[in-house]
Amino acid sequence: MGATITTRVSDNIAQEIKIISNTEHLDKSAVVRRLLVDAIRRWRIENALKQYAKGRITLWKAAENARISLREMIECASQKDISFQYTVDDLKKDFEELK
């Protein structure tokens, strides 16, 4: 089923959740779950992009870590103006990881 996580939020956040809940015709817990899923996805992408920008991982590995396609990771890197760092050695590593 899943774990239950309890947290305290500000009145402003509670009000925003209520507005979304009413607008989307969802219960508040469904709204919170959806927002958490989106936030976790964005965090995975941002974290992978940071690792890639520092040269710690390849773009392929960044995409894998973020759980998105390589094409989507290239797009995300481009949107963040992260330069494309891809060498022949990186290509060889990526092919080896595919095997």
Protein Blocks (a to p, Z undefined) as FASTA:
>chain_A
ZZcddddddfklmmmmmmmmmmnopafklmmmmmmmmmmmmmmmmmmmmmmmnopacfkl
mmmmnopafklmmmmmmmnopacdddfklmmmmmmmmZZ
